[in-house]
Structure formats: structure tokens, C-alpha cells
Amino acid sequence: MTESGHLHPCARCARVQKTCCQEAEILVTQGDLARIAAFTGRSDFWERRVATDPVYTQHDPADPEWRNGAVGPDGTRAVLVRKEGGDCSFLGAEGCVLPEETRPLVCRLYPFDYNYAGFTGEIPSFCPTEMLDPGKVGMVRVLGMDLQRAERWRRMLYTELGIPHERTEPRQAGPQA
């Protein structure tokens, strides 16, 4: 429940089978694995497997290092295990059962669209707009996302994927030789 007593948007969407927790393959970093294992006392919540959707492993010219950091040489990725039926194993009746700072970084960053250089917009594809709170436009506002925290998480994600920190800085045009 939110402070206002209403169901969290993720819980409302989950009830109608429309969340990223039900439709996306959730990538986890080694840092994510350590945080979740420390919180849950378990290690059986993740697996390495080939992505079922090829979009997860395609080369993206706007984010050239992503594939190398997210996909192993054998073509597999570390992802959260799903329950029978497809839900994320951490999706509960009120939304995610993990505390915010324990959740996988890609989950914390949703619905931001991003690359190594920064944020590029918002991804609307996993949340049905009819579930949005009246008067709020976009999931960033509905979820009350904070851009400073999101930027910290974005940098953590790229660092944990092994993408050099200098590559996560926006590239500045300098003097030409």
C-alpha cells in the first residue's frame, strides 16, 4: 500500500498480468546477487540462461558496451528465476517484496530508458497507461522516481556489469586536433 492507502501501481498492474515483473527477463549483476542473497539468505533465486527475447542480447550502437557486460561468452545472462506462470519470484500481492535498495538495479531503474551516457527517456511498454494514477503523466511520476537516486543506480549498474567507469560519463566534445 502507498502512504495514501492505495495499492502501489506495480501491485495494481500485477493483478491484471501487466508488469515488467511478469513480462521481462530481469538481469542481475554480481552486486544484485550479493544484496539479494544477504537479504533473503537464499541463493536459488537466479540462473544463467539464454535470453528468450533476442532484443536482450542484440548489439545496441547507442550503448556499445552493454552486450559485453550483460551477456556471457556462452550467450547466457544472469537473470531472476520465475515462478510457474512467469512471475518474478519476488513479486508479491503488494508488488516487489524486496526493499528498494535490495532490488536488482534494472528494476530500480525502471521506467527510465538509459545507456552508458545517461538517461534517454522513459520506457512505457510494461505499464498499461489505464492503470496510472489520475492526473499523473508517465511512470516516473507515478512511481515517484528521484533522478539523483536513479543516476546513482545507473552508475552502479554499469560498474557492476564491468563497464569501465569512464565509459559511464557522458562524452563531451573536445577540441579537434
Backbone hydrogen bonds, N-H to C=O, Kabsch-Sander energy under -0.5 kcal/mol:
donor,donor_aa,acceptor,acceptor_aa,energy
2,T,6,H,-3.5
5,G,2,T,-2.3
11,A,8,H,-0.6
12,R,8,H,-2.1
13,C,9,P,-2.5
14,A,10,C,-2.4
15,R,11,A,-1.6
16,V,12,R,-0.5
16,V,13,C,-1.2
17,Q,14,A,-1.7
18,K,13,C,-1.9
22,Q,19,T,-1.5
23,E,19,T,-1.4
24,A,20,C,-2.4
26,I,24,A,-0.6
27,L,25,E,-0.9
28,V,78,A,-2.6
30,Q,160,E,-0.5
33,L,29,T,-2.4
34,A,30,Q,-2.1
35,R,31,G,-2.5
36,I,32,D,-2.9
37,A,33,L,-2.5
38,A,34,A,-2.2
39,F,35,R,-1.8
40,T,36,I,-3.0
41,G,37,A,-2.6
46,W,43,S,-0.5
47,E,79,V,-2.4
49,R,47,E,-0.5
49,R,77,R,-2.2
51,A,75,G,-0.6
56,Y,53,D,-2.0
57,T,54,P,-1.6
58,Q,54,P,-0.8
63,D,60,D,-2.1
66,W,63,D,-1.4
69,G,65,E,-1.7
70,A,66,W,-2.5
71,V,67,R,-2.6
72,G,76,T,-3.1
75,G,72,G,-2.3
77,R,49,R,-2.4
79,V,47,E,-2.9
79,V,77,R,-0.6
80,L,26,I,-2.1
81,V,45,F,-2.7
83,K,87,D,-3.5
86,G,83,K,-2.5
88,C,21,C,-1.6
89,S,81,V,-1.7
91,L,88,C,-1.9
92,G,90,F,-0.6
92,G,95,G,-3.5
95,G,92,G,-1.6
97,V,90,F,-2.7
102,T,99,P,-2.1
103,R,99,P,-1.4
103,R,100,E,-0.6
107,C,104,P,-0.7
108,R,104,P,-2.1
109,L,105,L,-1.9
110,Y,106,V,-0.8
110,Y,107,C,-0.7
112,F,109,L,-2.7
113,D,121,G,-2.4
115,N,118,G,-2.5
118,G,115,N,-1.2
120,T,113,D,-3.0
121,G,113,D,-1.1
123,I,111,P,-3.8
127,C,124,P,-1.1
131,M,128,P,-2.1
132,L,129,T,-1.5
136,K,133,D,-1.9
138,G,136,K,-0.6
142,V,138,G,-2.0
143,L,139,M,-2.9
144,G,141,R,-0.7
145,M,140,V,-2.7
147,L,145,M,-0.5
150,A,146,D,-2.5
151,E,147,L,-2.3
152,R,148,Q,-1.9
153,W,149,R,-2.4
154,R,150,A,-2.6
155,R,151,E,-2.3
156,M,152,R,-2.2
157,L,153,W,-2.7
158,Y,154,R,-2.1
159,T,155,R,-2.3
160,E,156,M,-3.1
161,L,157,L,-1.5
162,G,159,T,-1.6
163,I,158,Y,-2.6
167,R,164,P,-1.9
168,T,164,P,-0.5
168,T,165,H,-1.9
169,E,166,E,-0.6
